[in-house]
Amino acid sequence: MAYASLIGAQVKRKEDPRLITGMATYVGDLDIPGTHHVALVRSPYAHANIRGIDTSAAASMPGVLAVVTGEDLLSEYEPMPMESSGEGEAPQDERDMEHTHHALSVNRVRHVGEAVVAVIATSMAIAQDAADEVIVEWEPLPAVADMQKARQDDAPLLFRDRPGNVERVWRKSTGDVDAAFGQAHRVVSQRMVSQRLAGIPMEGRAVLAMPDPGTGGVTIWTSTQAPHLSRKDLERTLRLPENLIRVIAPEVGGGFGVKIGIYPEDILLPVLAKRFGLPMCWIETRSEHMVATTHGRAQIADVAAAVQEDGTVTALRLHILADIGAYPQAPGIPKLTCRMATGVYRIPAVDLQATNVFTNTTPVAAYRGAGRPEAAYYIERLMDLVADELGMDPAEVRRKNFIPPDAFPYDTAAGETYDSGEYDKPLTRALELARYEALRKEQKRRREDGSGNLLGIGLACWVEMCGFGPFESAIVRVEPSGTVTVFTGVSPHGQGQETTFAQIVADHLGADFDRIVVRHGDTRETPMGVGTMGSRGLAVGGSAVVRATGKVRDKASRIAAHMLEAAPEDIVLQDGKYQVRGAPDRGLTLAEIADEAYDDDLPDDIEPGLEATSFFKPPELVYPFGAHVAVVEIERDTGKVHLCEYFSVDDCGPRISPVLVEGQVHGGLAQGISQALFEEVVYDQEGQVLSGTLMDYAVPRATHLPMFTTAETVTPTPHNPLGAKGIGEAATIGSTPTVVNAVLDALEPFGVRHIDMPLHPEKVWRAMQG
Amino acid sequence: MIPGQFDYHAPTTVQEAVQLLQEHGDEAKVLAGGHSLVPLMRLRLAAPSVLVDINRIPELRGINRTNGTVTIGATTTHATIERSEVLKRVLPMLPAAATVIGDPMVRNRGTFGGSLAHADPAGDWPAVALALNAEMRIVGPDGERTVPAGEFFVDLLTSAVEPGELLTHVSIPVPGGNVGMSYQKFGHPASGYAVTGVAAIVTLYENNYCLDCSIAITGAGTKATRATETENALRNQTLDEATMAQAAEQAGTGIDFLGDIYASEEYRQQLVKVYTKRALLAALHAANEGQSAEAQKTL
């Protein structure tokens, strides 16, 4: 076999054949004998008391096993704190332990879509028919769906112990902000909205719980990004020993952050399974998803910069109002926005504040980027406004304020320590790719001409924090025949780490890529892990794989030394073989060594077996970055925005699998562009969802998007053995401000300063009408 | 997302279908492509207890051209219309409009007759049928009747098809002379439905002199509507951009405008003007390019 390095090579995804041929197994594909199906009766009101529930008609229908209310189950589990583990969780010492989750809401509901009754039947069709027959006597209460109205004195209160509907306020101040603003040549400020979005992975949530009568435990298949965190959260709630709960994330059809942490259904299904001694299955419908699965973003920001005459920003003020919905599921996210408030810029003084507000809406939690896209949006829109007010080019203002390459590691005023960065490199590259100067000339020509579509050029620079800890794990096991199985604590749900991790192991261990299997998502067979979120899979999970692989290689080298009668330190792995340095003709393959590792011949001083475990704790966060350019045209008579060209230059450190990185960038761009142009969850004043189906809520389609031009710069992080940062959220973060900046750039002749997203044609048209 | 229970019938003749519809009255719904009905049933917003599936009635499917008329069967799919060589020659607006309906999967299933009979205010076909002066053949217990498109769209989601009746065929006269036609659509980014769609047909004499024109609008209001004032303003005029733009200003007259979270009434008024102008310009261009050469030959 000719040996080629796989890290950095164009490798086809191991996952694709089963996904493309429909052979993958999602929760909904499981066929376990005796499974009963659960349909949920959900609140049609945004705020209401439950006065009574009549289940008799439903319960008497043929095929219905039982109809269960929240009251019925109260004694069977521990209510759990609202906050889930995972991205967006508040620090342990700041966690809200007072407000608790129920498997089915009891007494009162606070948003449309809260589940109050479970109907269990032999088929999903019967369960849904019976759910229609459940009668809930509601007492509607005044509701508030608007975060600004929620803070008014006369607003309905969601929780009596949270006056003003304020969940918490977080503040940070560094440097003399008032002095900087007082001495500023100009203060540039703007109120901006990062609107509420829905997650909408291809597969919704789904849970199947099966009791294990032998142990008293339970097996739970759930469409999650973090099976180990689920098990940890369920251990207390279900009052079961952690090692008797087996959580399996089978094939998971995307998550985008909304499948982190546990939902009421994650408690309900195992409780029902144990109560009735039967497997219980619930598959979320798309309609349920729109109201019962967490949303993202939903912030209003007042942002201001103190600016000197030459464009230098000396201080930043960012005050966020964050709509966290009806329950504090991930109240730490607005703080993440504040922590990234200064972006790629050297801004010495900051005044940051995030106020979390309850509203009668679906809880807001992580959604691709979770807090960082908001930060990038605010600072990058602000930079354009600074450029505009000073009459400078947007690129020039950014260059004026970049953290210089020699300043890393760099402590930002917002409290982060950026690991490494060279921010002008991707910007320069993106501007070159876009032929920026030529575009500006064409724009000038069109403006003078005054006819045809308006041309807009937008750019934005982004940086994000990722690679969260506390750790990630890996076991690398070489079987006697030389096959390798990798067990990882991360839980990919579309990312493709079965491929990436196999590439790493192939190179670092001299293993055959095609004979490596990567296992994940099952708490019984994988070591304790955290999960896949926050662009951490490779940086943290991949680093654990590197470490475990290194241990296995050391042992393989010792065994090879024994077999080749050489000193272990003389063994090198070269061209896929373990050989004595300088004697390439006597190399051993991994399979030959593995055979020996489990053989009786092994000397007494070498323990049999060939496997190792590693837990990698990232010493610090990592900070990938990049720069994007968008070119848009706007129809003068309709305001319709056409995204014509898009250039994305992203730096996530060394790329293990360029194909996968490219895929993440394309998907991320689609989502970020979609926030700019299409998506928004809309509530009316009563808390009813007006965008409750995919007929109203626009997810991006291929036809909405241009061909993307992507490129890279490579700045490794010193914080992990791969030098890798993260790419999962990157393009989402960069693209939203880029597109909005392009649209506002096109509208410059109309004197339009800002339009809030999504930039629907009507809004743009109205802005042009003045 | 599972519909409630219903009985299912799949008749093979029109007579049989009508009999079933009469038998079950209000309880029955006709299933053609199912692209409007099935989602409503899955959301349990509609719960008919009987479905009469008309897809197995052979005479309802297909496109026939006889003399100066094209007849399209009710269960002919959008995709069939999109690919029809006959239509591309004589009524090019139909295949062109089909390409902007939904996506390929929708077009492979959804039907011409189903879309018309459903009378969705944002459907594409109502405007096209109205502008082309289509005639709808409806079969009921008392036999057959013909309703002109102008009387077919009654109100929001209400067509002239009564309970117990079935829309079987749509006949469209092939316009003669130097004709150009175009359907221009502003689609909703989520649903793909027309926020505004305008179908325009112009018949020209020499030097862009307008002998006749026909304009119909969908998406903007409660039902598809003819832009009569604009048509009148353009007949017997020489068409140029300025004339058409001016006439298009009146295109919204008579429309009971709708507004929603994506586009307000006021914005739809603007879109009607803009898209009427665009449809007229495209129709004029098509006439000048000899789009309807084949249509001319036939007469």
Chai-1 contact restraints between the chains, C-beta under 6 A:
chainA,res_idxA,chainB,res_idxB,connection_type,confidence,min_distance_angstrom,max_distance_angstrom,comment,restraint_id
A,M124,B,I2,contact,1.0,0.0,6.0,A-B,restraint_1
A,A125,B,I2,contact,1.0,0.0,6.0,A-B,restraint_2
A,Q128,B,I2,contact,1.0,0.0,6.0,A-B,restraint_3
A,T285,B,M1,contact,1.0,0.0,6.0,A-B,restraint_4
A,D637,B,V274,contact,1.0,0.0,6.0,A-B,restraint_5
A,T638,B,V274,contact,1.0,0.0,6.0,A-B,restraint_6
A,F678,B,P189,contact,1.0,0.0,6.0,A-B,restraint_7
A,V682,B,I261,contact,1.0,0.0,6.0,A-B,restraint_8
A,L690,B,I261,contact,1.0,0.0,6.0,A-B,restraint_9
A,M695,B,A190,contact,1.0,0.0,6.0,A-B,restraint_10
A,M695,B,S191,contact,1.0,0.0,6.0,A-B,restraint_11
A,D696,B,A190,contact,1.0,0.0,6.0,A-B,restraint_12
A,Y697,B,A190,contact,1.0,0.0,6.0,A-B,restraint_13
A,A698,B,P189,contact,1.0,0.0,6.0,A-B,restraint_14
A,A698,B,A190,contact,1.0,0.0,6.0,A-B,restraint_15
A,E762,B,A263,contact,1.0,0.0,6.0,A-B,restraint_16
A,E762,B,Y267,contact,1.0,0.0,6.0,A-B,restraint_17
